[in-house]
Amino acid sequence: LAELNTLSHLSTLEVQIPDAKSAPEGFFQKLQKLERYKICIGKEWERFGNYQYSRTLKLRLNTSIDDLNHGIKKLVERTQDLELDELKGGKIALKELTDEESLSHLQNLHIQNGLDIESVVNDKNEFPRLQSLTLQGLPQLVSFCSQDKIDAPSLTQLELPLFGEKISFPSLEKLHLSSLNVTREIEEETQATMTLSLFPQLKSLELKDLQHLSGFCSNSQNKVIEFPFMKSMTIYNCPKLEGFICRYTREGNRRISSQGDLFDNKVAFPSLEEMSICYLRKMKMIWRNPLPPNSFPKLQQLRVEGCDKLLTIFPSNTLTTFQRLHRLTVNTCGSLQQVFEIMHEEKETALLATAQLRELHIGGLP
C-alpha cells in the first residue's frame, strides 16, 4: 500500500485491504484524486463482480461510520456504489453523511448485518441518483430516518413506517428488504399515492423474511393505485401480510382490515413480467375478482409456493388477463383445489389463458 502513495498520476485503482489500520498514514487522503476505484476494506469480501459503477466502496470494519478514518469518509462521499457490512457501535448507519451533497453521487446502497442499526440517516434527505437500495439483516431497524421516531414518540417500533415523508427516492428502480423487524413501509394514515411519489420509478421489489409486515403500504381511499414501471416482484416468507396495499376502515381508534386477497381490484401493475409469491400463510386469494383494466397483462412467469390457505390461483373472471403467461410453478400449497377455475361455459376463455403456457411445474399439492 505504501508504494501506491508514490504513484502521483494514478487515476484508477482496484484493491482489497483486509485491515484499514494497516494502511500508511494519509493513504486514504491521497485516494481522493482517483477518477475510478473499486475498494474493499475488511476481511473475506468476494471478488468484484459488478462493474456497473465507476466508484465502488465496500466496508466491513466492525465499527461505526463515526469511527472511520477521515479519508475513508471522504471516499464514501464520492462513491456511487456503497456496501456496508457488519457496522457496529452506532445506531445511525450514515450519521455523518446526512447532508444532500454527501449522498448526491450514490446510485447503489447496500446495508447488511448491522445488529445495532436503528436508522440509516438522521434527518430529511433526498437521494437524487439512488437506483438500488438493499436493507438486509437489520433486526433493530425502526425507520429509515431517525427523525421519524422523534416526531412520533408515541408509536412503537412495529408501528413506525420504514419510509416516511422526510425521505425521497426519485430515481429508485430496485428495492430489496430482507430480515427486518418492521411492520409496514408507509404510515397507515398516508394514502398509497405517496408510495408512487416516494418510488416513482420502481421496477424491482423484493420483500423477504419480514415477520411483522402487514402491507407494502396502507390506504383507506377507494382509488386504483398503479405501479407503472414494476417488472419484477418477489414476496417471500411474510407470514402476517394482509395485502400488498392494506385496505382498512376505522371504528373510533380501531383500524379494521378489509383484506382477504393479496392484490385487490384497486391496484394495477401494467408492466409486471415476473412474480414470485412464497410462504404467505394468511393469503386466501392472490387477486380480486375481477381485476381492474391494465393490471398484470404482461405477466409471463409466476411462482407460488407454501401458501397454505390458498384455494385457487386463477379465478374464472381473471383468466383473460394472463394470456402472456408462459411459465407457471406451483409447489406445496396444502389447501389448493384449482390452479385454473374454469366454469363449463368458459372453456374457450381458458384456452386463451393457457395459449402461451410453455412450462408447468407442479409439486406437493393435495
Phi, psi and omega in degrees: 000326180298327181295331181296332180295340182272352182269085189290339182255012181297128180241342182227135182214134171233118187207147173245127184240105183300325183222116182298332182290343180279350181289143178299157179300132180081003184300310184289333176297321183285348179279355183295338182277352181297138176273326180223140177202151171225104188237124174250127177239124184119167186275155167062035171280141173288162179296154180299127179243344184247112179253027180289331185249148182273341179228102183244136177223124178241127185237124170229095193241351184056034177211185180258166177302324182302328186268004184288153171304140182302323179295323178293320178300321178293324175296318179303319182294336181262354189283141174267324185238106186240126176235126181241125183232134174060040172295136182226151172087000179224143181269341180244116189300314183245048189302317185268011183232047188260351176283151188298330181293324182295331185249009187291337181271347189293126178245331178225127178233124181230116179237126183215156173056044176253097188290339183257351188288126177253338177204167183263312177236165184250003180205174180306136182202151173241137177251084193295330184249359185295122182253335184221132179227125177234124174238120190216134175064048179238079189293340181260003183297125181257310182206150180300322180248124183295337180296333178300321180293322179292321182287340182229066186294340182280346182275141176280174180302321184280351179262341181288144173286149176288317178243122179250192186288347184277355184242143179223135178231073186294341183245005187293128179247332182234128176230116180237119180239127185214135175054055175244157183256042183255158182256331178201162184266333183235146179305141185296332180272354179274132182292150185296343176299337177296327179302321180290326177286332178283320181234064187292339184249014189299126181245330184227129181229130176229121176242115189222133176054049177252093193292337184248004184294128178253341178182152177297322172203168182243154182200136177252358180271151183263060181238151176282126177255123184248132174255091196291333187251358183296123181247334184221135180218132175232126174235116190226124174053060172241080194295339182256008181296126180264325180185154180302311168252116185279107179275145181206160170236165182241138169235098187067235179268000182269137175257121183250120181287140177244041189250142172216354182225160183289313179239112179276184184275019176240020176223138186225143178229081187292342184247001186295129182246327182229135179215137178232125182233110187226133172059049170260094191291335183267349187287127178257330178221149177276314182224151180282147183252119359272167177278153176291158176302147175066030176244123180064025182290342183253010182297123182249327183229131180224132175236128178232125185211139172064032179257095195293328186262000183287129181259320183222140178271310180244100174299157188302318184285357180255357190300321184291345181289328193256045184284349178261002181295123179236350177221124181227128178234127179227121182224144169045052171253097194294340182253002187296130179253327182216140169276306175248121175276111185240116174282161185302321184275004186246022183296321179294322176297320179296324178296322177296319183294330183254009186298324182264000183292118181250330182230129178228118181240117183229135178198152176066033180256155180294000000 
